[in-house]
Amino acid sequence: MTIPQQRLSPDPALALRGLVKRFDTGVAVAGIDLDVPAGSFFGLLGPNGAGKTTTLSMAVGLLRPDAGQARILSHDVWADPAAAKARIGVLPDGIRLFDRLTGTELLAYHGLLRGMDADVVDQRAAELLDVLALGADNRTLVVDYSAGMKKKIGLACAMLHAPRLLVLDEPFEAVDPVSAALIRDILRRYVAGGGTVVFSSHVMAVVERLCSHVAILAGGTIRLRGTLAEVRGERSLEDVFVEVVGGRTATGSELAWL
């Protein structure tokens, strides 16, 4: 399959140029160039081990690349980290929270770390906890939250300072259908209000339901990218994905005993 040239956005929300990351086991990310248009709902797809988490970690300043550049709303992540990180909210993979706090206390902690006014933090925290069905008066410690509740409080922390770009690593993983539907609704409203969302996933149905743009990552490189319509064409996204990453194996006589 031929990879179409990406039409670079004049002012992308996120711009990656030549990102490279090597580990002892080999090259995890092999020179990624990617623009995420402002106002888009962008899905980064790939099988396990494709380099999605490594790419997003470098894009938001959590992992230093061996080469390349990442810019968030025109601010270089490594040359001007304070300005870049003030404009993003991040939900990393395997997020570690200060879980001996309540949800309200955790949001207050995040807000004050960012230098926000305490009254503004209290107001926004109460609204986020209410909208995310976590309960503003809930005294349960985060350590006792369910997996879905932890995803939601992590999203609340990412949104508290009203960033214009959200970068979410597998936000729907291990989340029950009710919580997933609520998160989808909130993210749609965020994009409709002018925000930009980038999220990684390997669940095609979620991506097809939400995304305006997608990129397929495999072996540390971008294999296909564009609008959802351009990438999918007349086929399902799953069929395109499997063809691009080369993941389908015919099963015949090998499993005859079944």
Kinemage of the C-alpha trace (Angstrom):
@kinemage 1
@onewidth
@group {chain A} dominant
@subgroup {mainchain}
@vectorlist {calphas} color= white
{ca met a 1} P 0.000 0.000 0.000
{ca thr a 2} L 1.336 3.429 -0.969
{ca ile a 3} L 1.608 5.942 1.861
{ca pro a 4} L 0.113 9.287 0.795
{ca gln a 5} L 2.121 12.397 1.526
{ca gln a 6} L 0.665 14.231 4.493
{ca arg a 7} L -0.563 17.733 3.785
{ca leu a 8} L 1.239 19.635 6.514
{ca ser a 9} L -0.965 21.954 8.551
{ca pro a 10} L -0.013 25.658 8.612
{ca asp a 11} L -0.388 25.780 12.405
{ca pro a 12} L -0.630 22.241 13.756
{ca ala a 13} L -1.493 21.615 17.382
{ca leu a 14} L 1.295 19.025 17.503
{ca ala a 15} L 4.204 18.761 15.076
{ca leu a 16} L 6.761 15.941 15.170
{ca arg a 17} L 9.879 16.038 13.024
{ca gly a 18} L 12.365 13.201 12.730
{ca leu a 19} L 11.677 11.673 16.163
{ca val a 20} L 14.024 8.792 16.944
{ca lys a 21} L 14.350 6.675 20.070
{ca arg a 22} L 16.637 3.712 20.609
{ca phe a 23} L 16.714 1.291 23.506
{ca asp a 24} L 19.048 -1.595 24.231
{ca thr a 25} L 16.728 -3.944 22.397
{ca gly a 26} L 16.717 -1.842 19.212
{ca val a 27} L 15.055 1.147 17.577
{ca ala a 28} L 11.624 1.837 19.055
{ca val a 29} L 10.837 4.928 16.957
{ca ala a 30} L 12.594 5.375 13.640
{ca gly a 31} L 12.239 8.965 12.453
{ca ile a 32} L 8.591 10.008 12.725
{ca asp a 33} L 7.241 13.097 10.955
{ca leu a 34} L 3.640 13.920 11.812
{ca asp a 35} L 1.339 16.926 12.041
{ca val a 36} L -1.844 16.899 14.116
{ca pro a 37} L -4.197 19.603 12.785
{ca ala a 38} L -5.608 22.004 15.358
{ca gly a 39} L -9.216 21.159 16.175
{ca ser a 40} L -8.897 17.528 15.102
{ca phe a 41} L -9.691 14.295 16.891
{ca phe a 42} L -6.565 12.323 16.010
{ca gly a 43} L -6.140 8.578 16.522
{ca leu a 44} L -2.686 7.011 16.647
{ca leu a 45} L -3.159 3.344 15.826
{ca gly a 46} L -0.742 0.473 16.086
{ca pro a 47} L -0.325 -3.071 17.342
{ca asn a 48} L 1.305 -3.758 20.696
{ca gly a 49} L 4.967 -2.790 20.558
{ca ala a 50} L 4.521 -0.471 17.575
{ca gly a 51} L 6.000 2.556 19.365
{ca lys a 52} L 2.799 4.442 20.229
{ca thr a 53} L 3.607 5.058 23.895
{ca thr a 54} L 7.236 5.933 23.130
{ca thr a 55} L 6.154 8.406 20.457
{ca leu a 56} L 3.586 10.136 22.657
{ca ser a 57} L 5.995 10.212 25.615
{ca met a 58} L 8.550 12.068 23.478
{ca ala a 59} L 5.867 14.340 22.024
{ca val a 60} L 4.853 15.650 25.456
{ca gly a 61} L 8.282 15.827 27.079
{ca leu a 62} L 8.164 12.713 29.261
{ca leu a 63} L 10.938 10.960 27.325
{ca arg a 64} L 13.877 12.647 25.634
{ca pro a 65} L 14.329 11.630 21.986
{ca asp a 66} L 17.701 10.615 20.569
{ca ala a 67} L 16.971 12.850 17.583
{ca gly a 68} L 14.188 15.031 16.260
{ca gln a 69} L 11.870 17.755 17.476
{ca ala a 70} L 8.379 18.047 18.932
{ca arg a 71} L 6.411 21.292 18.925
{ca ile a 72} L 3.148 21.942 20.769
{ca leu a 73} L 1.178 24.902 19.433
{ca ser a 74} L 4.445 26.295 17.995
{ca his a 75} L 6.418 25.825 21.247
{ca asp a 76} L 9.387 23.456 21.209
{ca val a 77} L 8.876 20.780 23.864
{ca trp a 78} L 12.555 20.585 24.784
{ca ala a 79} L 13.762 24.146 24.076
{ca asp a 80} L 10.759 25.825 25.748
{ca pro a 81} L 9.244 23.124 27.991
{ca ala a 82} L 7.331 25.396 30.381
{ca ala a 83} L 5.404 27.125 27.592
{ca ala a 84} L 4.753 23.861 25.739
{ca lys a 85} L 3.561 21.944 28.791
{ca ala a 86} L 1.299 24.781 29.927
{ca arg a 87} L -0.741 24.198 26.767
{ca ile a 88} L -1.258 20.446 27.040
{ca gly a 89} L -3.017 17.950 29.227
{ca val a 90} L -1.588 14.445 29.347
{ca leu a 91} L -2.998 11.079 30.363
{ca pro a 92} L 0.048 8.784 30.129
{ca asp a 93} L 0.039 5.025 29.889
{ca gly a 94} L 0.038 3.365 33.310
{ca ile a 95} L -0.482 6.718 35.031
{ca arg a 96} L 0.792 6.825 38.610
{ca leu a 97} L -1.319 9.039 40.829
{ca phe a 98} L -0.854 10.321 44.353
{ca asp a 99} L -3.487 7.817 45.335
{ca arg a 100} L -3.593 8.450 49.083
{ca leu a 101} L -5.590 11.587 48.310
{ca thr a 102} L -9.265 11.962 47.517
{ca gly a 103} L -10.259 13.066 44.025
{ca thr a 104} L -10.832 16.612 45.249
{ca glu a 105} L -7.457 16.714 46.981
{ca leu a 106} L -5.663 15.306 43.943
{ca leu a 107} L -7.144 17.953 41.658
{ca ala a 108} L -6.271 20.693 44.148
{ca tyr a 109} L -2.695 19.402 44.251
{ca his a 110} L -2.415 19.409 40.441
{ca gly a 111} L -3.938 22.860 40.141
{ca leu a 112} L -1.684 24.450 42.744
{ca leu a 113} L 1.374 22.796 41.171
{ca arg a 114} L 0.454 24.632 37.965
{ca gly a 115} L 0.163 27.930 39.825
{ca met a 116} L -3.588 28.235 39.394
{ca asp a 117} L -5.689 30.378 41.686
{ca ala a 118} L -7.102 28.269 44.525
{ca asp a 119} L -10.684 29.472 43.981
{ca val a 120} L -10.485 28.632 40.280
{ca val a 121} L -9.115 25.177 41.135
{ca asp a 122} L -11.960 24.533 43.574
{ca gln a 123} L -14.609 25.612 41.063
{ca arg a 124} L -13.201 23.613 38.176
{ca ala a 125} L -12.515 20.562 40.333
{ca ala a 126} L -16.114 20.474 41.549
{ca glu a 127} L -17.410 20.746 37.967
{ca leu a 128} L -15.075 18.048 36.650
{ca leu a 129} L -15.879 15.636 39.458
{ca asp a 130} L -19.580 16.187 38.894
{ca val a 131} L -19.479 15.803 35.105
{ca leu a 132} L -17.252 12.725 35.357
{ca ala a 133} L -19.603 11.175 37.915
{ca leu a 134} L -16.889 10.982 40.567
{ca gly a 135} L -18.746 13.029 43.163
{ca ala a 136} L -17.390 16.330 44.462
{ca asp a 137} L -18.096 15.217 48.038
{ca asn a 138} L -16.715 11.712 47.585
{ca arg a 139} L -14.172 11.037 50.357
{ca thr a 140} L -12.944 7.785 48.804
{ca leu a 141} L -9.187 7.690 48.330
{ca val a 142} L -7.971 7.341 44.751
{ca val a 143} L -6.194 4.105 45.718
{ca asp a 144} L -9.649 2.577 46.216
{ca tyr a 145} L -11.009 3.765 42.855
{ca ser a 146} L -11.950 1.273 40.164
{ca ala a 147} L -9.940 1.188 36.907
{ca gly a 148} L -12.573 3.327 35.185
{ca met a 149} L -12.618 5.868 38.003
{ca lys a 150} L -8.831 6.157 37.870
{ca lys a 151} L -8.993 6.869 34.142
{ca lys a 152} L -11.601 9.547 34.793
{ca ile a 153} L -9.674 11.264 37.593
{ca gly a 154} L -6.564 11.158 35.406
{ca leu a 155} L -8.538 12.839 32.629
{ca ala a 156} L -9.813 15.429 35.113
{ca cys a 157} L -6.215 16.236 36.108
{ca ala a 158} L -5.304 16.599 32.424
{ca met a 159} L -8.187 18.994 31.739
{ca leu a 160} L -8.095 21.071 34.920
{ca his a 161} L -5.969 23.919 33.525
{ca ala a 162} L -8.039 24.175 30.299
{ca pro a 163} L -5.316 23.076 27.852
{ca arg a 164} L -5.855 23.390 24.103
{ca leu a 165} L -4.337 19.964 23.386
{ca leu a 166} L -5.016 16.659 25.122
{ca val a 167} L -2.637 13.729 24.594
{ca leu a 168} L -4.126 10.503 25.907
{ca asp a 169} L -2.429 7.104 25.854
{ca glu a 170} L -5.012 4.291 25.667
{ca pro a 171} L -7.725 6.286 27.497
{ca phe a 172} L -10.358 3.556 27.022
{ca glu a 173} L -8.275 0.603 28.110
{ca ala a 174} L -9.770 -1.330 31.062
{ca val a 175} L -12.726 1.076 31.193
{ca asp a 176} L -16.299 -0.191 31.551
{ca pro a 177} L -18.840 0.741 28.828
{ca val a 178} L -20.600 3.372 30.958
{ca ser a 179} L -17.358 5.184 31.802
{ca ala a 180} L -16.157 4.857 28.194
{ca ala a 181} L -19.346 6.461 26.892
{ca leu a 182} L -18.983 9.334 29.351
{ca ile a 183} L -15.333 9.912 28.397
{ca arg a 184} L -16.235 9.870 24.691
{ca asp a 185} L -18.957 12.471 25.245
{ca ile a 186} L -16.641 14.778 27.182
{ca leu a 187} L -13.904 14.509 24.567
{ca arg a 188} L -16.347 15.240 21.750
{ca arg a 189} L -17.524 18.356 23.577
{ca tyr a 190} L -13.906 19.392 24.127
{ca val a 191} L -13.102 19.130 20.408
{ca ala a 192} L -16.353 20.871 19.454
{ca gly a 193} L -15.211 23.751 21.675
{ca gly a 194} L -11.967 24.160 19.723
{ca gly a 195} L -9.667 21.733 21.515
{ca thr a 196} L -7.510 19.048 19.914
{ca val a 197} L -7.305 15.433 21.072
{ca val a 198} L -4.588 12.923 20.234
{ca phe a 199} L -5.081 9.429 21.584
{ca ser a 200} L -3.496 6.061 20.999
{ca ser a 201} L -5.471 2.884 20.614
{ca his a 202} L -5.614 -0.480 18.918
{ca val a 203} L -9.414 -0.669 19.101
{ca met a 204} L -10.723 0.126 15.620
{ca ala a 205} L -14.359 0.653 16.607
{ca val a 206} L -13.480 3.443 19.050
{ca val a 207} L -11.261 5.181 16.515
{ca glu a 208} L -13.880 4.982 13.754
{ca arg a 209} L -16.510 6.382 16.103
{ca leu a 210} L -14.456 9.347 17.304
{ca cys a 211} L -11.637 10.344 14.997
{ca ser a 212} L -11.427 12.829 12.148
{ca his a 213} L -7.790 11.883 11.419
{ca val a 214} L -5.722 8.751 11.960
{ca ala a 215} L -2.159 7.512 11.607
{ca ile a 216} L -1.109 3.863 11.622
{ca leu a 217} L 2.195 3.163 13.340
{ca ala a 218} L 4.098 -0.131 13.070
{ca gly a 219} L 7.721 -0.978 13.668
{ca gly a 220} L 8.455 2.543 14.847
{ca thr a 221} L 7.397 4.227 11.594
{ca ile a 222} L 4.221 5.827 10.266
{ca arg a 223} L 2.796 3.463 7.662
{ca leu a 224} L -0.362 5.378 6.741
{ca arg a 225} L -1.947 8.700 7.730
{ca gly a 226} L -4.649 11.135 6.710
{ca thr a 227} L -8.276 11.863 7.399
{ca leu a 228} L -10.354 8.883 8.448
{ca ala a 229} L -12.056 8.896 5.046
{ca glu a 230} L -8.708 8.980 3.190
{ca val a 231} L -7.218 6.135 5.206
{ca arg a 232} L -10.296 3.927 5.263
{ca gly a 233} L -11.580 4.462 1.743
{ca glu a 234} L -14.417 2.066 0.976
{ca arg a 235} L -13.216 -0.571 3.444
{ca ser a 236} L -13.383 -0.962 7.191
{ca leu a 237} L -10.575 0.558 9.210
{ca glu a 238} L -9.791 -2.878 10.631
{ca asp a 239} L -9.189 -4.333 7.162
{ca val a 240} L -6.889 -1.432 6.269
{ca phe a 241} L -5.037 -1.725 9.569
{ca val a 242} L -4.441 -5.467 9.219
{ca glu a 243} L -3.191 -5.040 5.648
{ca val a 244} L -0.844 -2.205 6.597
{ca val a 245} L 0.721 -3.904 9.616
{ca gly a 246} L 0.681 -7.366 8.029
{ca gly a 247} L -0.986 -9.038 10.959
{ca arg a 248} L -3.448 -11.527 9.470
{ca thr a 249} L -2.445 -15.196 9.408
{ca ala a 250} L -4.596 -17.765 7.674
{ca thr a 251} L -5.607 -20.687 9.829
{ca gly a 252} L -6.413 -23.966 8.138
{ca ser a 253} L -5.022 -27.415 8.650
{ca glu a 254} L -2.862 -26.147 11.534
{ca leu a 255} L -5.930 -26.100 13.808
{ca ala a 256} L -7.788 -29.045 12.363
{ca trp a 257} L -7.907 -30.620 15.810
{ca leu a 258} L -10.291 -27.902 16.973
